[in-house]
Amino acid sequence: MKVHITSLLDEELNKDAVRFLKLLKDFDEPLLDKCTTHSKLSTITWVFTIKSNYSLSGAGYGNVIE
């Protein structure tokens, strides 16, 4: 059963639930207009995994992101 985020946002939810559901919408949004293989969420997850695997500092992580 697929749940549509937009239908959940129409229901009466607390502020934190609405914020969380809006963040989940990024899962379906492409990273770039012409990029259909990666979403914003998948890219963030991939970069954060690299940060964790290589124990990058916050400054090092920031440099990679820039």
PQR file with spaces between the fields and no chain letter, atoms N, CA, C, O and H, PARSE charges and radii, in Angstrom:
ATOM       1  N    MET     1       0.841   -1.179    0.000 -0.4000 1.5000
ATOM       2  CA   MET     1       0.000    0.000    0.000 -0.0000 2.0000
ATOM       3  C    MET     1       0.883    1.239    0.000  0.5500 1.7000
ATOM       4  O    MET     1       1.698    1.423    0.904 -0.5500 1.4000
ATOM       5  N    LYS     2       0.728    2.077   -0.995 -0.4000 1.5000
ATOM       6  CA   LYS     2       1.523    3.300   -1.091 -0.0000 2.0000
ATOM       7  C    LYS     2       0.767    4.446   -0.441  0.5500 1.7000
ATOM       8  O    LYS     2      -0.403    4.682   -0.743 -0.5500 1.4000
ATOM       9  H    LYS     2       0.066    1.927   -1.730  0.4000 1.0000
ATOM      10  N    VAL     3       1.444    5.155    0.454 -0.4000 1.5000
ATOM      11  CA   VAL     3       0.836    6.292    1.133 -0.0000 2.0000
ATOM      12  C    VAL     3       1.333    7.557    0.457  0.5500 1.7000
ATOM      13  O    VAL     3       2.536    7.740    0.270 -0.5500 1.4000
ATOM      14  H    VAL     3       2.394    4.963    0.699  0.4000 1.0000
ATOM      15  N    HIS     4       0.420    8.413    0.096 -0.4000 1.5000
ATOM      16  CA   HIS     4       0.789    9.665   -0.543 -0.0000 2.0000
ATOM      17  C    HIS     4       1.036   10.729    0.519  0.5500 1.7000
ATOM      18  O    HIS     4       0.169   11.011    1.347 -0.5500 1.4000
ATOM      19  H    HIS     4      -0.558    8.265    0.247  0.4000 1.0000
ATOM      20  N    ILE     5       2.213   11.306    0.485 -0.4000 1.5000
ATOM      21  CA   ILE     5       2.608   12.311    1.470 -0.0000 2.0000
ATOM      22  C    ILE     5       1.659   13.495    1.439  0.5500 1.7000
ATOM      23  O    ILE     5       1.285   14.014    2.490 -0.5500 1.4000
ATOM      24  H    ILE     5       2.917   11.077   -0.188  0.4000 1.0000
ATOM      25  N    THR     6       1.264   13.931    0.245 -0.4000 1.5000
ATOM      26  CA   THR     6       0.403   15.113    0.150 -0.0000 2.0000
ATOM      27  C    THR     6      -0.938   14.873    0.818  0.5500 1.7000
ATOM      28  O    THR     6      -1.497   15.799    1.405 -0.5500 1.4000
ATOM      29  H    THR     6       1.568   13.509   -0.609  0.4000 1.0000
ATOM      30  N    SER     7      -1.471   13.661    0.748 -0.4000 1.5000
ATOM      31  CA   SER     7      -2.740   13.391    1.423 -0.0000 2.0000
ATOM      32  C    SER     7      -2.562   13.405    2.936  0.5500 1.7000
ATOM      33  O    SER     7      -3.468   13.811    3.664 -0.5500 1.4000
ATOM      34  H    SER     7      -1.017   12.909    0.271  0.4000 1.0000
ATOM      35  N    LEU     8      -1.401   12.965    3.414 -0.4000 1.5000
ATOM      36  CA   LEU     8      -1.138   13.014    4.853 -0.0000 2.0000
ATOM      37  C    LEU     8      -0.991   14.452    5.333  0.5500 1.7000
ATOM      38  O    LEU     8      -1.391   14.781    6.450 -0.5500 1.4000
ATOM      39  H    LEU     8      -0.665   12.635    2.823  0.4000 1.0000
ATOM      40  N    LEU     9      -0.416   15.314    4.486 -0.4000 1.5000
ATOM      41  CA   LEU     9      -0.233   16.707    4.880 -0.0000 2.0000
ATOM      42  C    LEU     9      -1.564   17.434    5.011  0.5500 1.7000
ATOM      43  O    LEU     9      -1.660   18.431    5.728 -0.5500 1.4000
ATOM      44  H    LEU     9      -0.091   15.047    3.578  0.4000 1.0000
ATOM      45  N    ASP    10      -2.591   16.942    4.323 -0.4000 1.5000
ATOM      46  CA   ASP    10      -3.912   17.563    4.412 -0.0000 2.0000
ATOM      47  C    ASP    10      -4.612   17.218    5.723  0.5500 1.7000
ATOM      48  O    ASP    10      -5.535   17.920    6.138 -0.5500 1.4000
ATOM      49  H    ASP    10      -2.513   16.133    3.740  0.4000 1.0000
ATOM      50  N    GLU    11      -4.180   16.147    6.374 -0.4000 1.5000
ATOM      51  CA   GLU    11      -4.782   15.762    7.649 -0.0000 2.0000
ATOM      52  C    GLU    11      -4.254   16.659    8.765  0.5500 1.7000
ATOM      53  O    GLU    11      -3.242   17.341    8.607 -0.5500 1.4000
ATOM      54  H    GLU    11      -3.430   15.577    6.037  0.4000 1.0000
ATOM      55  N    GLU    12      -4.949   16.643    9.878 -0.4000 1.5000
ATOM      56  CA   GLU    12      -4.529   17.451   11.016 -0.0000 2.0000
ATOM      57  C    GLU    12      -3.413   16.728   11.757  0.5500 1.7000
ATOM      58  O    GLU    12      -3.660   15.763   12.480 -0.5500 1.4000
ATOM      59  H    GLU    12      -5.772   16.089   10.006  0.4000 1.0000
ATOM      60  N    LEU    13      -2.194   17.196   11.575 -0.4000 1.5000
ATOM      61  CA   LEU    13      -1.022   16.590   12.190 -0.0000 2.0000
ATOM      62  C    LEU    13      -0.294   17.633   13.024  0.5500 1.7000
ATOM      63  O    LEU    13      -0.460   18.835   12.818 -0.5500 1.4000
ATOM      64  H    LEU    13      -1.993   17.980   10.988  0.4000 1.0000
ATOM      65  N    ASN    14       0.512   17.163   13.964 -0.4000 1.5000
ATOM      66  CA   ASN    14       1.277   18.122   14.746 -0.0000 2.0000
ATOM      67  C    ASN    14       2.398   18.707   13.893  0.5500 1.7000
ATOM      68  O    ASN    14       2.725   18.181   12.830 -0.5500 1.4000
ATOM      69  H    ASN    14       0.647   16.186   14.131  0.4000 1.0000
ATOM      70  N    LYS    15       2.971   19.786   14.370 -0.4000 1.5000
ATOM      71  CA   LYS    15       3.979   20.538   13.620 -0.0000 2.0000
ATOM      72  C    LYS    15       5.187   19.672   13.251  0.5500 1.7000
ATOM      73  O    LYS    15       5.694   19.777   12.134 -0.5500 1.4000
ATOM      74  H    LYS    15       2.705   20.213   15.234  0.4000 1.0000
ATOM      75  N    ASP    16       5.651   18.831   14.156 -0.4000 1.5000
ATOM      76  CA   ASP    16       6.811   17.981   13.888 -0.0000 2.0000
ATOM      77  C    ASP    16       6.512   16.935   12.816  0.5500 1.7000
ATOM      78  O    ASP    16       7.366   16.643   11.979 -0.5500 1.4000
ATOM      79  H    ASP    16       5.239   18.746   15.063  0.4000 1.0000
ATOM      80  N    ALA    17       5.314   16.376   12.838 -0.4000 1.5000
ATOM      81  CA   ALA    17       4.934   15.378   11.838 -0.0000 2.0000
ATOM      82  C    ALA    17       4.882   16.006   10.453  0.5500 1.7000
ATOM      83  O    ALA    17       5.337   15.403    9.481 -0.5500 1.4000
ATOM      84  H    ALA    17       4.620   16.613   13.518  0.4000 1.0000
ATOM      85  N    VAL    18       4.338   17.198   10.355 -0.4000 1.5000
ATOM      86  CA   VAL    18       4.260   17.896    9.070 -0.0000 2.0000
ATOM      87  C    VAL    18       5.665   18.188    8.556  0.5500 1.7000
ATOM      88  O    VAL    18       5.944   17.989    7.373 -0.5500 1.4000
ATOM      89  H    VAL    18       3.968   17.688   11.144  0.4000 1.0000
ATOM      90  N    ARG    19       6.540   18.652    9.420 -0.4000 1.5000
ATOM      91  CA   ARG    19       7.922   18.949    9.027 -0.0000 2.0000
ATOM      92  C    ARG    19       8.624   17.687    8.520  0.5500 1.7000
ATOM      93  O    ARG    19       9.311   17.720    7.500 -0.5500 1.4000
ATOM      94  H    ARG    19       6.314   18.814   10.380  0.4000 1.0000
ATOM      95  N    PHE    20       8.448   16.587    9.231 -0.4000 1.5000
ATOM      96  CA   PHE    20       9.055   15.321    8.842 -0.0000 2.0000
ATOM      97  C    PHE    20       8.529   14.846    7.489  0.5500 1.7000
ATOM      98  O    PHE    20       9.310   14.406    6.645 -0.5500 1.4000
ATOM      99  H    PHE    20       7.889   16.559   10.060  0.4000 1.0000
ATOM     100  N    LEU    21       7.230   14.927    7.275 -0.4000 1.5000
ATOM     101  CA   LEU    21       6.645   14.480    6.013 -0.0000 2.0000
ATOM     102  C    LEU    21       7.113   15.341    4.840  0.5500 1.7000
ATOM     103  O    LEU    21       7.295   14.834    3.734 -0.5500 1.4000
ATOM     104  H    LEU    21       6.596   15.284    7.961  0.4000 1.0000
ATOM     105  N    LYS    22       7.305   16.621    5.074 -0.4000 1.5000
ATOM     106  CA   LYS    22       7.825   17.487    4.017 -0.0000 2.0000
ATOM     107  C    LYS    22       9.259   17.104    3.665  0.5500 1.7000
ATOM     108  O    LYS    22       9.649   17.157    2.499 -0.5500 1.4000
ATOM     109  H    LYS    22       7.157   17.033    5.974  0.4000 1.0000
ATOM     110  N    LEU    23      10.038   16.722    4.664 -0.4000 1.5000
ATOM     111  CA   LEU    23      11.399   16.256    4.396 -0.0000 2.0000
ATOM     112  C    LEU    23      11.394   14.971    3.576  0.5500 1.7000
ATOM     113  O    LEU    23      12.249   14.778    2.712 -0.5500 1.4000
ATOM     114  H    LEU    23       9.721   16.679    5.612  0.4000 1.0000
ATOM     115  N    LEU    24      10.439   14.101    3.842 -0.4000 1.5000
ATOM     116  CA   LEU    24      10.349   12.845    3.103 -0.0000 2.0000
ATOM     117  C    LEU    24      10.017   13.059    1.630  0.5500 1.7000
ATOM     118  O    LEU    24      10.337   12.215    0.793 -0.5500 1.4000
ATOM     119  H    LEU    24       9.744   14.257    4.543  0.4000 1.0000
ATOM     120  N    LYS    25       9.383   14.174    1.312 -0.4000 1.5000
ATOM     121  CA   LYS    25       9.065   14.450   -0.090 -0.0000 2.0000
ATOM     122  C    LYS    25      10.341   14.540   -0.926  0.5500 1.7000
ATOM     123  O    LYS    25      10.304   14.285   -2.130 -0.5500 1.4000
ATOM     124  H    LYS    25       9.123   14.860    1.992  0.4000 1.0000
ATOM     125  N    ASP    26      11.471   14.899   -0.306 -0.4000 1.5000
ATOM     126  CA   ASP    26      12.737   14.969   -1.022 -0.0000 2.0000
ATOM     127  C    ASP    26      13.153   13.612   -1.574  0.5500 1.7000
ATOM     128  O    ASP    26      13.941   13.543   -2.518 -0.5500 1.4000
ATOM     129  H    ASP    26      11.501   15.106    0.672  0.4000 1.0000
ATOM     130  N    PHE    27      12.642   12.550   -1.008 -0.4000 1.5000
ATOM     131  CA   PHE    27      12.987   11.217   -1.493 -0.0000 2.0000
ATOM     132  C    PHE    27      12.629   11.050   -2.969  0.5500 1.7000
ATOM     133  O    PHE    27      13.350   10.392   -3.718 -0.5500 1.4000
ATOM     134  H    PHE    27      12.002   12.605   -0.241  0.4000 1.0000
ATOM     135  N    ASP    28      11.520   11.645   -3.378 -0.4000 1.5000
ATOM     136  CA   ASP    28      11.051   11.507   -4.756 -0.0000 2.0000
ATOM     137  C    ASP    28      11.557   12.609   -5.678  0.5500 1.7000
ATOM     138  O    ASP    28      11.436   12.486   -6.897 -0.5500 1.4000
ATOM     139  H    ASP    28      10.933   12.179   -2.770  0.4000 1.0000
ATOM     140  N    GLU    29      12.115   13.673   -5.135 -0.4000 1.5000
ATOM     141  CA   GLU    29      12.564   14.773   -5.976 -0.0000 2.0000
ATOM     142  C    GLU    29      13.937   14.463   -6.561  0.5500 1.7000
ATOM     143  O    GLU    29      14.845   14.055   -5.837 -0.5500 1.4000
ATOM     144  H    GLU    29      12.213   13.773   -4.145  0.4000 1.0000
ATOM     145  N    PRO    30      14.091   14.657   -7.877 -0.5600 1.5000
ATOM     146  CA   PRO    30      15.402   14.413   -8.478  0.2800 2.0000
ATOM     147  C    PRO    30      16.429   15.422   -7.986  0.5500 1.7000
ATOM     148  O    PRO    30      16.088   16.546   -7.619 -0.5500 1.4000
ATOM     149  N    LEU    31      17.677   15.009   -7.982 -0.4000 1.5000
ATOM     150  CA   LEU    31      18.751   15.892   -7.552 -0.0000 2.0000
ATOM     151  C    LEU    31      18.853   17.103   -8.469  0.5500 1.7000
ATOM     152  O    LEU    31      18.969   18.237   -8.004 -0.5500 1.4000
ATOM     153  H    LEU    31      17.954   14.096   -8.280  0.4000 1.0000
ATOM     154  N    LEU    32      18.809   16.857   -9.766 -0.4000 1.5000
ATOM     155  CA   LEU    32      18.832   17.923  -10.772 -0.0000 2.0000
ATOM     156  C    LEU    32      17.701   17.657  -11.766  0.5500 1.7000
ATOM     157  O    LEU    32      17.163   16.551  -11.821 -0.5500 1.4000
ATOM     158  H    LEU    32      18.714   15.936  -10.144  0.4000 1.0000
ATOM     159  N    ASP    33      17.347   18.667  -12.543 -0.4000 1.5000
ATOM     160  CA   ASP    33      16.241   18.503  -13.490 -0.0000 2.0000
ATOM     161  C    ASP    33      16.441   17.320  -14.435  0.5500 1.7000
ATOM     162  O    ASP    33      15.494   16.584  -14.711 -0.5500 1.4000
ATOM     163  H    ASP    33      17.784   19.565  -12.498  0.4000 1.0000
ATOM     164  N    LYS    34      17.656   17.133  -14.930 -0.4000 1.5000
ATOM     165  CA   LYS    34      17.910   16.076  -15.903 -0.0000 2.0000
ATOM     166  C    LYS    34      18.394   14.773  -15.263  0.5500 1.7000
ATOM     167  O    LYS    34      18.649   13.798  -15.969 -0.5500 1.4000
ATOM     168  H    LYS    34      18.425   17.731  -14.706  0.4000 1.0000
ATOM     169  N    CYS    35      18.522   14.750  -13.950 -0.4000 1.5000
ATOM     170  CA   CYS    35      19.036   13.571  -13.250 -0.0000 2.0000
ATOM     171  C    CYS    35      17.862   12.755  -12.707  0.5500 1.7000
ATOM     172  O    CYS    35      17.159   13.200  -11.799 -0.5500 1.4000
ATOM     173  H    CYS    35      18.315   15.542  -13.377  0.4000 1.0000
ATOM     174  N    THR    36      17.656   11.581  -13.256 -0.4000 1.5000
ATOM     175  CA   THR    36      16.539   10.750  -12.807 -0.0000 2.0000
ATOM     176  C    THR    36      16.990    9.580  -11.942  0.5500 1.7000
ATOM     177  O    THR    36      16.158    8.861  -11.389 -0.5500 1.4000
ATOM     178  H    THR    36      18.226   11.220  -13.994  0.4000 1.0000
ATOM     179  N    THR    37      18.299    9.384  -11.821 -0.4000 1.5000
ATOM     180  CA   THR    37      18.782    8.219  -11.072 -0.0000 2.0000
ATOM     181  C    THR    37      19.074    8.522   -9.606  0.5500 1.7000
ATOM     182  O    THR    37      19.173    7.597   -8.801 -0.5500 1.4000
ATOM     183  H    THR    37      18.975    9.968  -12.271  0.4000 1.0000
ATOM     184  N    HIS    38      19.212    9.786   -9.243 -0.4000 1.5000
ATOM     185  CA   HIS    38      19.529   10.140   -7.860 -0.0000 2.0000
ATOM     186  C    HIS    38      18.576   11.205   -7.346  0.5500 1.7000
ATOM     187  O    HIS    38      18.261   12.171   -8.040 -0.5500 1.4000
ATOM     188  H    HIS    38      19.131   10.538   -9.898  0.4000 1.0000
ATOM     189  N    SER    39      18.124   11.008   -6.116 -0.4000 1.5000
ATOM     190  CA   SER    39      17.275   12.000   -5.465 -0.0000 2.0000
ATOM     191  C    SER    39      18.127   12.829   -4.508  0.5500 1.7000
ATOM     192  O    SER    39      19.288   12.508   -4.255 -0.5500 1.4000
ATOM     193  H    SER    39      18.379   10.223   -5.551  0.4000 1.0000
ATOM     194  N    LYS    40      17.540   13.887   -3.987 -0.4000 1.5000
ATOM     195  CA   LYS    40      18.248   14.698   -2.985 -0.0000 2.0000
ATOM     196  C    LYS    40      18.602   13.839   -1.776  0.5500 1.7000
ATOM     197  O    LYS    40      19.712   13.914   -1.249 -0.5500 1.4000
ATOM     198  H    LYS    40      16.597   14.148   -4.193  0.4000 1.0000
ATOM     199  N    LEU    41      17.650   13.030   -1.349 -0.4000 1.5000
ATOM     200  CA   LEU    41      17.868   12.202   -0.166 -0.0000 2.0000
ATOM     201  C    LEU    41      18.954   11.157   -0.398  0.5500 1.7000
ATOM     202  O    LEU    41      19.786   10.929    0.481 -0.5500 1.4000
ATOM     203  H    LEU    41      16.748   12.970   -1.777  0.4000 1.0000
ATOM     204  N    SER    42      18.958   10.518   -1.566 -0.4000 1.5000
ATOM     205  CA   SER    42      19.969    9.495   -1.820 -0.0000 2.0000
ATOM     206  C    SER    42      21.364   10.113   -1.868  0.5500 1.7000
ATOM     207  O    SER    42      22.335    9.492   -1.434 -0.5500 1.4000
ATOM     208  H    SER    42      18.282   10.703   -2.279  0.4000 1.0000
ATOM     209  N    THR    43      21.466   11.322   -2.391 -0.4000 1.5000
ATOM     210  CA   THR    43      22.757   11.997   -2.464 -0.0000 2.0000
ATOM     211  C    THR    43      23.248   12.396   -1.078  0.5500 1.7000
ATOM     212  O    THR    43      24.422   12.210   -0.757 -0.5500 1.4000
ATOM     213  H    THR    43      20.677   11.827   -2.744  0.4000 1.0000
ATOM     214  N    ILE    44      22.368   12.939   -0.268 -0.4000 1.5000
ATOM     215  CA   ILE    44      22.739   13.315    1.099 -0.0000 2.0000
ATOM     216  C    ILE    44      23.177   12.085    1.884  0.5500 1.7000
ATOM     217  O    ILE    44      24.163   12.130    2.619 -0.5500 1.4000
ATOM     218  H    ILE    44      21.414   13.090   -0.529  0.4000 1.0000
ATOM     219  N    THR    45      22.441   10.987    1.726 -0.4000 1.5000
ATOM     220  CA   THR    45      22.779    9.751    2.420 -0.0000 2.0000
ATOM     221  C    THR    45      24.142    9.229    1.983  0.5500 1.7000
ATOM     222  O    THR    45      24.940    8.796    2.814 -0.5500 1.4000
ATOM     223  H    THR    45      21.640   10.951    1.129  0.4000 1.0000
ATOM     224  N    TRP    46      24.407    9.271    0.682 -0.4000 1.5000
ATOM     225  CA   TRP    46      25.685    8.800    0.143 -0.0000 2.0000
ATOM     226  C    TRP    46      26.851    9.630    0.693  0.5500 1.7000
ATOM     227  O    TRP    46      27.863    9.071    1.116 -0.5500 1.4000
ATOM     228  H    TRP    46      23.759    9.623    0.007  0.4000 1.0000
ATOM     229  N    VAL    47      26.713   10.953    0.688 -0.4000 1.5000
ATOM     230  CA   VAL    47      27.789   11.817    1.168 -0.0000 2.0000
ATOM     231  C    VAL    47      27.980   11.643    2.681  0.5500 1.7000
ATOM     232  O    VAL    47      29.114   11.635    3.159 -0.5500 1.4000
ATOM     233  H    VAL    47      25.890   11.407    0.345  0.4000 1.0000
ATOM     234  N    PHE    48      26.900   11.505    3.425 -0.4000 1.5000
ATOM     235  CA   PHE    48      27.013   11.310    4.871 -0.0000 2.0000
ATOM     236  C    PHE    48      27.671    9.965    5.187  0.5500 1.7000
ATOM     237  O    PHE    48      28.413    9.855    6.163 -0.5500 1.4000
ATOM     238  H    PHE    48      25.979   11.512    3.037  0.4000 1.0000
ATOM     239  N    THR    49      27.405    8.947    4.375 -0.4000 1.5000
ATOM     240  CA   THR    49      28.053    7.647    4.555 -0.0000 2.0000
ATOM     241  C    THR    49      29.556    7.770    4.360  0.5500 1.7000
ATOM     242  O    THR    49      30.331    7.183    5.115 -0.5500 1.4000
ATOM     243  H    THR    49      26.802    9.036    3.583  0.4000 1.0000
ATOM     244  N    ILE    50      29.974    8.532    3.347 -0.4000 1.5000
ATOM     245  CA   ILE    50      31.401    8.764    3.128 -0.0000 2.0000
ATOM     246  C    ILE    50      32.004    9.472    4.337  0.5500 1.7000
ATOM     247  O    ILE    50      33.096    9.121    4.785 -0.5500 1.4000
ATOM     248  H    ILE    50      29.344    9.009    2.734  0.4000 1.0000
ATOM     249  N    LYS    51      31.288   10.478    4.870 -0.4000 1.5000
ATOM     250  CA   LYS    51      31.778   11.198    6.056 -0.0000 2.0000
ATOM     251  C    LYS    51      31.981   10.227    7.211  0.5500 1.7000
ATOM     252  O    LYS    51      33.005   10.270    7.894 -0.5500 1.4000
ATOM     253  H    LYS    51      30.401   10.763    4.506  0.4000 1.0000
ATOM     254  N    SER    52      31.021    9.368    7.423 -0.4000 1.5000
ATOM     255  CA   SER    52      31.102    8.416    8.530 -0.0000 2.0000
ATOM     256  C    SER    52      32.187    7.368    8.314  0.5500 1.7000
ATOM     257  O    SER    52      32.945    7.063    9.234 -0.5500 1.4000
ATOM     258  H    SER    52      30.190    9.333    6.868  0.4000 1.0000
ATOM     259  N    ASN    53      32.268    6.817    7.114 -0.4000 1.5000
ATOM     260  CA   ASN    53      33.245    5.757    6.829 -0.0000 2.0000
ATOM     261  C    ASN    53      34.682    6.235    6.965  0.5500 1.7000
ATOM     262  O    ASN    53      35.556    5.467    7.367 -0.5500 1.4000
ATOM     263  H    ASN    53      31.652    7.064    6.366  0.4000 1.0000
ATOM     264  N    TYR    54      34.931    7.482    6.638 -0.4000 1.5000
ATOM     265  CA   TYR    54      36.294    8.007    6.666 -0.0000 2.0000
ATOM     266  C    TYR    54      36.544    8.957    7.839  0.5500 1.7000
ATOM     267  O    TYR    54      37.570    9.634    7.887 -0.5500 1.4000
ATOM     268  H    TYR    54      34.221    8.106    6.312  0.4000 1.0000
ATOM     269  N    SER    55      35.610    9.002    8.774 -0.4000 1.5000
ATOM     270  CA   SER    55      35.733    9.828    9.991 -0.0000 2.0000
ATOM     271  C    SER    55      36.140   11.269    9.672  0.5500 1.7000
ATOM     272  O    SER    55      37.028   11.832   10.313 -0.5500 1.4000
ATOM     273  H    SER    55      34.776    8.452    8.735  0.4000 1.0000
ATOM     274  N    LEU    56      35.483   11.851    8.679 -0.4000 1.5000
ATOM     275  CA   LEU    56      35.776   13.233    8.320 -0.0000 2.0000
ATOM     276  C    LEU    56      35.285   14.169    9.415  0.5500 1.7000
ATOM     277  O    LEU    56      34.234   13.944   10.015 -0.5500 1.4000
ATOM     278  H    LEU    56      34.762   11.394    8.158  0.4000 1.0000
ATOM     279  N    SER    57      36.051   15.211    9.665 -0.4000 1.5000
ATOM     280  CA   SER    57      35.625   16.219   10.622 -0.0000 2.0000
ATOM     281  C    SER    57      34.499   17.043    9.993  0.5500 1.7000
ATOM     282  O    SER    57      34.225   16.929    8.798 -0.5500 1.4000
ATOM     283  H    SER    57      36.905   15.394    9.177  0.4000 1.0000
ATOM     284  N    GLY    58      33.865   17.853   10.798 -0.4000 1.5000
ATOM     285  CA   GLY    58      32.834   18.747   10.285 -0.0000 2.0000
ATOM     286  C    GLY    58      33.393   19.687    9.230  0.5500 1.7000
ATOM     287  O    GLY    58      32.729   19.968    8.232 -0.5500 1.4000
ATOM     288  H    GLY    58      34.087   17.945   11.768  0.4000 1.0000
ATOM     289  N    ALA    59      34.612   20.175    9.444 -0.4000 1.5000
ATOM     290  CA   ALA    59      35.255   21.078    8.485 -0.0000 2.0000
ATOM     291  C    ALA    59      35.585   20.327    7.188  0.5500 1.7000
ATOM     292  O    ALA    59      35.387   20.858    6.096 -0.5500 1.4000
ATOM     293  H    ALA    59      35.151   19.946   10.255  0.4000 1.0000
ATOM     294  N    GLY    60      36.079   19.111    7.310 -0.4000 1.5000
ATOM     295  CA   GLY    60      36.381   18.311    6.124 -0.0000 2.0000
ATOM     296  C    GLY    60      35.137   17.989    5.336  0.5500 1.7000
ATOM     297  O    GLY    60      35.144   18.022    4.106 -0.5500 1.4000
ATOM     298  H    GLY    60      36.240   18.679    8.197  0.4000 1.0000
ATOM     299  N    TYR    61      34.076   17.678    6.039 -0.4000 1.5000
ATOM     300  CA   TYR    61      32.792   17.385    5.403 -0.0000 2.0000
ATOM     301  C    TYR    61      32.290   18.632    4.671  0.5500 1.7000
ATOM     302  O    TYR    61      31.793   18.545    3.548 -0.5500 1.4000
ATOM     303  H    TYR    61      34.071   17.652    7.039  0.4000 1.0000
ATOM     304  N    GLY    62      32.424   19.779    5.314 -0.4000 1.5000
ATOM     305  CA   GLY    62      32.009   21.039    4.688 -0.0000 2.0000
ATOM     306  C    GLY    62      32.774   21.323    3.418  0.5500 1.7000
ATOM     307  O    GLY    62      32.203   21.803    2.439 -0.5500 1.4000
ATOM     308  H    GLY    62      32.828   19.850    6.226  0.4000 1.0000
ATOM     309  N    ASN    63      34.075   21.029    3.426 -0.4000 1.5000
ATOM     310  CA   ASN    63      34.889   21.244    2.239 -0.0000 2.0000
ATOM     311  C    ASN    63      34.450   20.327    1.100  0.5500 1.7000
ATOM     312  O    ASN    63      34.427   20.747   -0.058 -0.5500 1.4000
ATOM     313  H    ASN    63      34.539   20.640    4.221  0.4000 1.0000
ATOM     314  N    VAL    64      34.107   19.094    1.414 -0.4000 1.5000
ATOM     315  CA   VAL    64      33.642   18.154    0.385 -0.0000 2.0000
ATOM     316  C    VAL    64      32.322   18.669   -0.204  0.5500 1.7000
ATOM     317  O    VAL    64      32.135   18.635   -1.421 -0.5500 1.4000
ATOM     318  H    VAL    64      34.126   18.753    2.353  0.4000 1.0000
ATOM     319  N    ILE    65      31.436   19.129    0.623 -0.4000 1.5000
ATOM     320  CA   ILE    65      30.136   19.597    0.167 -0.0000 2.0000
ATOM     321  C    ILE    65      30.272   20.836   -0.723  0.5500 1.7000
ATOM     322  O    ILE    65      29.569   20.970   -1.725 -0.5500 1.4000
ATOM     323  H    ILE    65      31.588   19.157    1.611  0.4000 1.0000
ATOM     324  N    GLU    66      31.172   21.726   -0.350 -0.4000 1.5000
ATOM     325  CA   GLU    66      31.362   22.947   -1.162 -0.0000 2.0000
ATOM     326  C    GLU    66      31.891   22.578   -2.517  0.5500 1.7000
ATOM     327  O    GLU    66      32.119   23.455   -3.351 -0.5500 1.4000
ATOM     328  H    GLU    66      31.743   21.617    0.464  0.4000 1.0000
